[in-house]
Amino acid sequence: MSKLVRLSVMMAAGVFLLALTPTASSAAECRNFGAVGSGINKTVAAFMAKQGAINVAENRGWTVQGEARVVSCKSAGIFGTECTAHSRACKLPH
């Protein structure tokens, strides 16, 4: 096979594979949701923050992927501790 024919076949195969590649519009749309939780101690505050991040995403129609993660915790005076958490959630295409 000549070089020109091989090059033409390779280019045609590349265009075909490119056509099979999913576009960004058909992929799932994902984003992060955050929440703050307060509690008597770090355990309670972290639980409230993680559950809040999950609830915010689910109440807006998103599906949470994996577990929510605590980002930070600090002393909050009267309530004891305040934590911030994030969850990753996606909307799958219809």
Secondary structure, DSSP 8 states (H G I E B T S, - for coil): --HHHHHHHHHHHHHHHHHHS--GGGS-EEEEEEEEEEESSHHHHHHHHHHHHHHHHHHTT-EEEEEEEEEEEEE-GGGSEEEEEEEEEEE---
